[in-house]
Amino acid sequence: VLSALSQLEFGAEVWEKVLCQALQLLPDSNDEPLAAAISFVFRAASQCQHLPQA
């Protein structure tokens, strides 16, 4: 699901909200879901210019 979402095109404001939500998923993730969540966090952060936060 996260990989499909990361292929969508959103504005920076939406990506900021997505980034915040994705960061909340990380503590509850492990193995493959964790890798997908990390990838998604970096995609969201890059889209809204918040790479240091990721």
mmCIF file of the N, C-alpha and C atoms, coordinates in Angstrom:
data_MODEL
# 
_entry.id   MODEL 
# 
loop_
_atom_site.group_PDB 
_atom_site.id 
_atom_site.type_symbol 
_atom_site.label_atom_id 
_atom_site.label_alt_id 
_atom_site.label_comp_id 
_atom_site.label_asym_id 
_atom_site.label_entity_id 
_atom_site.label_seq_id 
_atom_site.pdbx_PDB_ins_code 
_atom_site.Cartn_x 
_atom_site.Cartn_y 
_atom_site.Cartn_z 
_atom_site.occupancy 
_atom_site.B_iso_or_equiv 
_atom_site.pdbx_formal_charge 
_atom_site.auth_seq_id 
_atom_site.auth_comp_id 
_atom_site.auth_asym_id 
_atom_site.auth_atom_id 
_atom_site.pdbx_PDB_model_num 
ATOM 1   N N  . VAL A 1 1  ? 0.828  -1.187 0.000  1.00 0.00 ? 1  VAL A N  1 
ATOM 2   C CA . VAL A 1 1  ? 0.000  0.000  0.000  1.00 0.00 ? 1  VAL A CA 1 
ATOM 3   C C  . VAL A 1 1  ? 0.873  1.251  0.000  1.00 0.00 ? 1  VAL A C  1 
ATOM 4   N N  . LEU A 1 2  ? 1.914  1.264  0.856  1.00 0.00 ? 2  LEU A N  1 
ATOM 5   C CA . LEU A 1 2  ? 2.777  2.442  0.934  1.00 0.00 ? 2  LEU A CA 1 
ATOM 6   C C  . LEU A 1 2  ? 3.511  2.694  -0.378 1.00 0.00 ? 2  LEU A C  1 
ATOM 7   N N  . SER A 1 3  ? 3.943  1.632  -1.038 1.00 0.00 ? 3  SER A N  1 
ATOM 8   C CA . SER A 1 3  ? 4.645  1.831  -2.311 1.00 0.00 ? 3  SER A CA 1 
ATOM 9   C C  . SER A 1 3  ? 3.709  2.403  -3.368 1.00 0.00 ? 3  SER A C  1 
ATOM 10  N N  . ALA A 1 4  ? 2.456  1.988  -3.346 1.00 0.00 ? 4  ALA A N  1 
ATOM 11  C CA . ALA A 1 4  ? 1.483  2.550  -4.287 1.00 0.00 ? 4  ALA A CA 1 
ATOM 12  C C  . ALA A 1 4  ? 1.221  4.021  -3.980 1.00 0.00 ? 4  ALA A C  1 
ATOM 13  N N  . LEU A 1 5  ? 1.100  4.355  -2.715 1.00 0.00 ? 5  LEU A N  1 
ATOM 14  C CA . LEU A 1 5  ? 0.883  5.754  -2.332 1.00 0.00 ? 5  LEU A CA 1 
ATOM 15  C C  . LEU A 1 5  ? 2.067  6.631  -2.700 1.00 0.00 ? 5  LEU A C  1 
ATOM 16  N N  . SER A 1 6  ? 3.274  6.090  -2.590 1.00 0.00 ? 6  SER A N  1 
ATOM 17  C CA . SER A 1 6  ? 4.462  6.901  -2.869 1.00 0.00 ? 6  SER A CA 1 
ATOM 18  C C  . SER A 1 6  ? 4.584  7.246  -4.348 1.00 0.00 ? 6  SER A C  1 
ATOM 19  N N  . GLN A 1 7  ? 3.840  6.570  -5.203 1.00 0.00 ? 7  GLN A N  1 
ATOM 20  C CA . GLN A 1 7  ? 3.878  6.856  -6.631 1.00 0.00 ? 7  GLN A CA 1 
ATOM 21  C C  . GLN A 1 7  ? 2.883  7.953  -7.028 1.00 0.00 ? 7  GLN A C  1 
ATOM 22  N N  . LEU A 1 8  ? 2.027  8.333  -6.108 1.00 0.00 ? 8  LEU A N  1 
ATOM 23  C CA . LEU A 1 8  ? 1.053  9.384  -6.396 1.00 0.00 ? 8  LEU A CA 1 
ATOM 24  C C  . LEU A 1 8  ? 1.719  10.749 -6.335 1.00 0.00 ? 8  LEU A C  1 
ATOM 25  N N  . GLU A 1 9  ? 1.150  11.680 -7.027 1.00 0.00 ? 9  GLU A N  1 
ATOM 26  C CA . GLU A 1 9  ? 1.669  13.047 -7.037 1.00 0.00 ? 9  GLU A CA 1 
ATOM 27  C C  . GLU A 1 9  ? 0.760  13.930 -6.188 1.00 0.00 ? 9  GLU A C  1 
ATOM 28  N N  . PHE A 1 10 ? 1.351  14.544 -5.154 1.00 0.00 ? 10 PHE A N  1 
ATOM 29  C CA . PHE A 1 10 ? 0.643  15.455 -4.272 1.00 0.00 ? 10 PHE A CA 1 
ATOM 30  C C  . PHE A 1 10 ? 1.418  16.756 -4.196 1.00 0.00 ? 10 PHE A C  1 
ATOM 31  N N  . GLY A 1 11 ? 0.780  17.790 -3.674 1.00 0.00 ? 11 GLY A N  1 
ATOM 32  C CA . GLY A 1 11 ? 1.469  19.038 -3.389 1.00 0.00 ? 11 GLY A CA 1 
ATOM 33  C C  . GLY A 1 11 ? 2.279  18.902 -2.106 1.00 0.00 ? 11 GLY A C  1 
ATOM 34  N N  . ALA A 1 12 ? 3.158  19.851 -1.851 1.00 0.00 ? 12 ALA A N  1 
ATOM 35  C CA . ALA A 1 12 ? 4.042  19.811 -0.690 1.00 0.00 ? 12 ALA A CA 1 
ATOM 36  C C  . ALA A 1 12 ? 3.262  19.772 0.625  1.00 0.00 ? 12 ALA A C  1 
ATOM 37  N N  . GLU A 1 13 ? 2.153  20.486 0.693  1.00 0.00 ? 13 GLU A N  1 
ATOM 38  C CA . GLU A 1 13 ? 1.368  20.517 1.927  1.00 0.00 ? 13 GLU A CA 1 
ATOM 39  C C  . GLU A 1 13 ? 0.808  19.136 2.268  1.00 0.00 ? 13 GLU A C  1 
ATOM 40  N N  . VAL A 1 14 ? 0.333  18.427 1.265  1.00 0.00 ? 14 VAL A N  1 
ATOM 41  C CA . VAL A 1 14 ? -0.189 17.073 1.485  1.00 0.00 ? 14 VAL A CA 1 
ATOM 42  C C  . VAL A 1 14 ? 0.942  16.151 1.903  1.00 0.00 ? 14 VAL A C  1 
ATOM 43  N N  . TRP A 1 15 ? 2.108  16.262 1.251  1.00 0.00 ? 15 TRP A N  1 
ATOM 44  C CA . TRP A 1 15 ? 3.251  15.419 1.598  1.00 0.00 ? 15 TRP A CA 1 
ATOM 45  C C  . TRP A 1 15 ? 3.698  15.674 3.039  1.00 0.00 ? 15 TRP A C  1 
ATOM 46  N N  . GLU A 1 16 ? 3.595  16.912 3.522  1.00 0.00 ? 16 GLU A N  1 
ATOM 47  C CA . GLU A 1 16 ? 3.943  17.200 4.914  1.00 0.00 ? 16 GLU A CA 1 
ATOM 48  C C  . GLU A 1 16 ? 3.037  16.421 5.864  1.00 0.00 ? 16 GLU A C  1 
ATOM 49  N N  . LYS A 1 17 ? 1.761  16.413 5.582  1.00 0.00 ? 17 LYS A N  1 
ATOM 50  C CA . LYS A 1 17 ? 0.812  15.676 6.421  1.00 0.00 ? 17 LYS A CA 1 
ATOM 51  C C  . LYS A 1 17 ? 1.067  14.177 6.337  1.00 0.00 ? 17 LYS A C  1 
ATOM 52  N N  . VAL A 1 18 ? 1.359  13.711 5.134  1.00 0.00 ? 18 VAL A N  1 
ATOM 53  C CA . VAL A 1 18 ? 1.659  12.292 4.933  1.00 0.00 ? 18 VAL A CA 1 
ATOM 54  C C  . VAL A 1 18 ? 2.922  11.916 5.698  1.00 0.00 ? 18 VAL A C  1 
ATOM 55  N N  . LEU A 1 19 ? 3.928  12.789 5.657  1.00 0.00 ? 19 LEU A N  1 
ATOM 56  C CA . LEU A 1 19 ? 5.174  12.533 6.378  1.00 0.00 ? 19 LEU A CA 1 
ATOM 57  C C  . LEU A 1 19 ? 4.912  12.378 7.871  1.00 0.00 ? 19 LEU A C  1 
ATOM 58  N N  . CYS A 1 20 ? 4.137  13.258 8.447  1.00 0.00 ? 20 CYS A N  1 
ATOM 59  C CA . CYS A 1 20 ? 3.827  13.170 9.875  1.00 0.00 ? 20 CYS A CA 1 
ATOM 60  C C  . CYS A 1 20 ? 3.146  11.851 10.218 1.00 0.00 ? 20 CYS A C  1 
ATOM 61  N N  . GLN A 1 21 ? 2.212  11.442 9.396  1.00 0.00 ? 21 GLN A N  1 
ATOM 62  C CA . GLN A 1 21 ? 1.508  10.186 9.638  1.00 0.00 ? 21 GLN A CA 1 
ATOM 63  C C  . GLN A 1 21 ? 2.447  8.985  9.472  1.00 0.00 ? 21 GLN A C  1 
ATOM 64  N N  . ALA A 1 22 ? 3.293  9.034  8.459  1.00 0.00 ? 22 ALA A N  1 
ATOM 65  C CA . ALA A 1 22 ? 4.219  7.926  8.203  1.00 0.00 ? 22 ALA A CA 1 
ATOM 66  C C  . ALA A 1 22 ? 5.224  7.785  9.338  1.00 0.00 ? 22 ALA A C  1 
ATOM 67  N N  . LEU A 1 23 ? 5.679  8.901  9.897  1.00 0.00 ? 23 LEU A N  1 
ATOM 68  C CA . LEU A 1 23 ? 6.614  8.841  11.018 1.00 0.00 ? 23 LEU A CA 1 
ATOM 69  C C  . LEU A 1 23 ? 5.973  8.177  12.238 1.00 0.00 ? 23 LEU A C  1 
ATOM 70  N N  . GLN A 1 24 ? 4.673  8.302  12.378 1.00 0.00 ? 24 GLN A N  1 
ATOM 71  C CA . GLN A 1 24 ? 3.978  7.662  13.496 1.00 0.00 ? 24 GLN A CA 1 
ATOM 72  C C  . GLN A 1 24 ? 3.868  6.154  13.296 1.00 0.00 ? 24 GLN A C  1 
ATOM 73  N N  . LEU A 1 25 ? 3.964  5.687  12.050 1.00 0.00 ? 25 LEU A N  1 
ATOM 74  C CA . LEU A 1 25 ? 3.882  4.256  11.772 1.00 0.00 ? 25 LEU A CA 1 
ATOM 75  C C  . LEU A 1 25 ? 5.178  3.516  12.105 1.00 0.00 ? 25 LEU A C  1 
ATOM 76  N N  . LEU A 1 26 ? 6.297  4.209  12.075 1.00 0.00 ? 26 LEU A N  1 
ATOM 77  C CA . LEU A 1 26 ? 7.596  3.554  12.229 1.00 0.00 ? 26 LEU A CA 1 
ATOM 78  C C  . LEU A 1 26 ? 7.746  2.740  13.519 1.00 0.00 ? 26 LEU A C  1 
ATOM 79  N N  . PRO A 1 27 ? 7.381  3.265  14.689 1.00 0.00 ? 27 PRO A N  1 
ATOM 80  C CA . PRO A 1 27 ? 7.592  2.487  15.915 1.00 0.00 ? 27 PRO A CA 1 
ATOM 81  C C  . PRO A 1 27 ? 6.840  1.156  15.941 1.00 0.00 ? 27 PRO A C  1 
ATOM 82  N N  . ASP A 1 28 ? 5.742  1.063  15.227 1.00 0.00 ? 28 ASP A N  1 
ATOM 83  C CA . ASP A 1 28 ? 4.927  -0.157 15.235 1.00 0.00 ? 28 ASP A CA 1 
ATOM 84  C C  . ASP A 1 28 ? 5.258  -1.106 14.090 1.00 0.00 ? 28 ASP A C  1 
ATOM 85  N N  . SER A 1 29 ? 6.273  -0.775 13.301 1.00 0.00 ? 29 SER A N  1 
ATOM 86  C CA . SER A 1 29 ? 6.598  -1.578 12.125 1.00 0.00 ? 29 SER A CA 1 
ATOM 87  C C  . SER A 1 29 ? 7.831  -2.437 12.382 1.00 0.00 ? 29 SER A C  1 
ATOM 88  N N  . ASN A 1 30 ? 7.901  -3.553 11.645 1.00 0.00 ? 30 ASN A N  1 
ATOM 89  C CA . ASN A 1 30 ? 9.101  -4.384 11.667 1.00 0.00 ? 30 ASN A CA 1 
ATOM 90  C C  . ASN A 1 30 ? 9.252  -5.102 10.332 1.00 0.00 ? 30 ASN A C  1 
ATOM 91  N N  . ASP A 1 31 ? 10.456 -5.566 10.054 1.00 0.00 ? 31 ASP A N  1 
ATOM 92  C CA . ASP A 1 31 ? 10.800 -6.309 8.847  1.00 0.00 ? 31 ASP A CA 1 
ATOM 93  C C  . ASP A 1 31 ? 10.369 -5.581 7.566  1.00 0.00 ? 31 ASP A C  1 
ATOM 94  N N  . GLU A 1 32 ? 9.627  -6.265 6.704  1.00 0.00 ? 32 GLU A N  1 
ATOM 95  C CA . GLU A 1 32 ? 9.241  -5.668 5.422  1.00 0.00 ? 32 GLU A CA 1 
ATOM 96  C C  . GLU A 1 32 ? 8.359  -4.434 5.577  1.00 0.00 ? 32 GLU A C  1 
ATOM 97  N N  . PRO A 1 33 ? 7.377  -4.440 6.482  1.00 0.00 ? 33 PRO A N  1 
ATOM 98  C CA . PRO A 1 33 ? 6.596  -3.209 6.663  1.00 0.00 ? 33 PRO A CA 1 
ATOM 99  C C  . PRO A 1 33 ? 7.477  -2.032 7.115  1.00 0.00 ? 33 PRO A C  1 
ATOM 100 N N  . LEU A 1 34 ? 8.498  -2.314 7.928  1.00 0.00 ? 34 LEU A N  1 
ATOM 101 C CA . LEU A 1 34 ? 9.395  -1.253 8.377  1.00 0.00 ? 34 LEU A CA 1 
ATOM 102 C C  . LEU A 1 34 ? 10.177 -0.682 7.194  1.00 0.00 ? 34 LEU A C  1 
ATOM 103 N N  . ALA A 1 35 ? 10.686 -1.551 6.337  1.00 0.00 ? 35 ALA A N  1 
ATOM 104 C CA . ALA A 1 35 ? 11.426 -1.092 5.154  1.00 0.00 ? 35 ALA A CA 1 
ATOM 105 C C  . ALA A 1 35 ? 10.527 -0.254 4.246  1.00 0.00 ? 35 ALA A C  1 
ATOM 106 N N  . ALA A 1 36 ? 9.292  -0.687 4.059  1.00 0.00 ? 36 ALA A N  1 
ATOM 107 C CA . ALA A 1 36 ? 8.350  0.070  3.226  1.00 0.00 ? 36 ALA A CA 1 
ATOM 108 C C  . ALA A 1 36 ? 8.029  1.419  3.871  1.00 0.00 ? 36 ALA A C  1 
ATOM 109 N N  . ALA A 1 37 ? 7.860  1.438  5.182  1.00 0.00 ? 37 ALA A N  1 
ATOM 110 C CA . ALA A 1 37 ? 7.549  2.689  5.877  1.00 0.00 ? 37 ALA A CA 1 
ATOM 111 C C  . ALA A 1 37 ? 8.722  3.660  5.797  1.00 0.00 ? 37 ALA A C  1 
ATOM 112 N N  . ILE A 1 38 ? 9.952  3.158  5.947  1.00 0.00 ? 38 ILE A N  1 
ATOM 113 C CA . ILE A 1 38 ? 11.131 4.017  5.853  1.00 0.00 ? 38 ILE A CA 1 
ATOM 114 C C  . ILE A 1 38 ? 11.252 4.602  4.460  1.00 0.00 ? 38 ILE A C  1 
ATOM 115 N N  . SER A 1 39 ? 11.066 3.779  3.453  1.00 0.00 ? 39 SER A N  1 
ATOM 116 C CA . SER A 1 39 ? 11.111 4.252  2.070  1.00 0.00 ? 39 SER A CA 1 
ATOM 117 C C  . SER A 1 39 ? 10.058 5.325  1.841  1.00 0.00 ? 39 SER A C  1 
ATOM 118 N N  . PHE A 1 40 ? 8.871  5.095  2.366  1.00 0.00 ? 40 PHE A N  1 
ATOM 119 C CA . PHE A 1 40 ? 7.777  6.038  2.211  1.00 0.00 ? 40 PHE A CA 1 
ATOM 120 C C  . PHE A 1 40 ? 8.079  7.351  2.924  1.00 0.00 ? 40 PHE A C  1 
ATOM 121 N N  . VAL A 1 41 ? 8.662  7.276  4.114  1.00 0.00 ? 41 VAL A N  1 
ATOM 122 C CA . VAL A 1 41 ? 9.023  8.482  4.868  1.00 0.00 ? 41 VAL A CA 1 
ATOM 123 C C  . VAL A 1 41 ? 10.006 9.320  4.061  1.00 0.00 ? 41 VAL A C  1 
ATOM 124 N N  . PHE A 1 42 ? 11.021 8.676  3.477  1.00 0.00 ? 42 PHE A N  1 
ATOM 125 C CA . PHE A 1 42 ? 11.987 9.434  2.689  1.00 0.00 ? 42 PHE A CA 1 
ATOM 126 C C  . PHE A 1 42 ? 11.360 10.035 1.438  1.00 0.00 ? 42 PHE A C  1 
ATOM 127 N N  . ARG A 1 43 ? 10.454 9.319  0.807  1.00 0.00 ? 43 ARG A N  1 
ATOM 128 C CA . ARG A 1 43 ? 9.761  9.862  -0.365 1.00 0.00 ? 43 ARG A CA 1 
ATOM 129 C C  . ARG A 1 43 ? 8.941  11.084 0.040  1.00 0.00 ? 43 ARG A C  1 
ATOM 130 N N  . ALA A 1 44 ? 8.182  10.953 1.107  1.00 0.00 ? 44 ALA A N  1 
ATOM 131 C CA . ALA A 1 44 ? 7.356  12.070 1.569  1.00 0.00 ? 44 ALA A CA 1 
ATOM 132 C C  . ALA A 1 44 ? 8.233  13.256 1.966  1.00 0.00 ? 44 ALA A C  1 
ATOM 133 N N  . ALA A 1 45 ? 9.311  12.993 2.681  1.00 0.00 ? 45 ALA A N  1 
ATOM 134 C CA . ALA A 1 45 ? 10.201 14.071 3.120  1.00 0.00 ? 45 ALA A CA 1 
ATOM 135 C C  . ALA A 1 45 ? 10.835 14.783 1.936  1.00 0.00 ? 45 ALA A C  1 
ATOM 136 N N  . SER A 1 46 ? 11.211 14.035 0.933  1.00 0.00 ? 46 SER A N  1 
ATOM 137 C CA . SER A 1 46 ? 11.833 14.664 -0.237 1.00 0.00 ? 46 SER A CA 1 
ATOM 138 C C  . SER A 1 46 ? 10.832 15.516 -1.002 1.00 0.00 ? 46 SER A C  1 
ATOM 139 N N  . GLN A 1 47 ? 9.580  15.122 -0.998 1.00 0.00 ? 47 GLN A N  1 
ATOM 140 C CA . GLN A 1 47 ? 8.554  15.856 -1.729 1.00 0.00 ? 47 GLN A CA 1 
ATOM 141 C C  . GLN A 1 47 ? 8.165  17.164 -1.046 1.00 0.00 ? 47 GLN A C  1 
ATOM 142 N N  . CYS A 1 48 ? 8.364  17.252 0.252  1.00 0.00 ? 48 CYS A N  1 
ATOM 143 C CA . CYS A 1 48 ? 7.993  18.483 0.961  1.00 0.00 ? 48 CYS A CA 1 
ATOM 144 C C  . CYS A 1 48 ? 9.205  19.182 1.555  1.00 0.00 ? 48 CYS A C  1 
ATOM 145 N N  . GLN A 1 49 ? 10.395 18.835 1.058  1.00 0.00 ? 49 GLN A N  1 
ATOM 146 C CA . GLN A 1 49 ? 11.641 19.491 1.461  1.00 0.00 ? 49 GLN A CA 1 
ATOM 147 C C  . GLN A 1 49 ? 11.926 19.362 2.957  1.00 0.00 ? 49 GLN A C  1 
ATOM 148 N N  . HIS A 1 50 ? 11.646 18.187 3.536  1.00 0.00 ? 50 HIS A N  1 
ATOM 149 C CA . HIS A 1 50 ? 11.899 17.945 4.956  1.00 0.00 ? 50 HIS A CA 1 
ATOM 150 C C  . HIS A 1 50 ? 12.809 16.736 5.162  1.00 0.00 ? 50 HIS A C  1 
ATOM 151 N N  . LEU A 1 51 ? 13.828 16.592 4.331  1.00 0.00 ? 51 LEU A N  1 
ATOM 152 C CA . LEU A 1 51 ? 14.727 15.451 4.467  1.00 0.00 ? 51 LEU A CA 1 
ATOM 153 C C  . LEU A 1 51 ? 15.416 15.376 5.832  1.00 0.00 ? 51 LEU A C  1 
ATOM 154 N N  . PRO A 1 52 ? 15.833 16.496 6.436  1.00 0.00 ? 52 PRO A N  1 
ATOM 155 C CA . PRO A 1 52 ? 16.447 16.374 7.765  1.00 0.00 ? 52 PRO A CA 1 
ATOM 156 C C  . PRO A 1 52 ? 15.505 15.758 8.812  1.00 0.00 ? 52 PRO A C  1 
ATOM 157 N N  . GLN A 1 53 ? 14.220 15.996 8.679  1.00 0.00 ? 53 GLN A N  1 
ATOM 158 C CA . GLN A 1 53 ? 13.253 15.438 9.623  1.00 0.00 ? 53 GLN A CA 1 
ATOM 159 C C  . GLN A 1 53 ? 13.161 13.916 9.465  1.00 0.00 ? 53 GLN A C  1 
ATOM 160 N N  . ALA A 1 54 ? 13.328 13.426 8.248  1.00 0.00 ? 54 ALA A N  1 
ATOM 161 C CA . ALA A 1 54 ? 13.262 11.987 7.983  1.00 0.00 ? 54 ALA A CA 1 
ATOM 162 C C  . ALA A 1 54 ? 14.454 11.312 8.599  1.00 0.00 ? 54 ALA A C  1 
# 
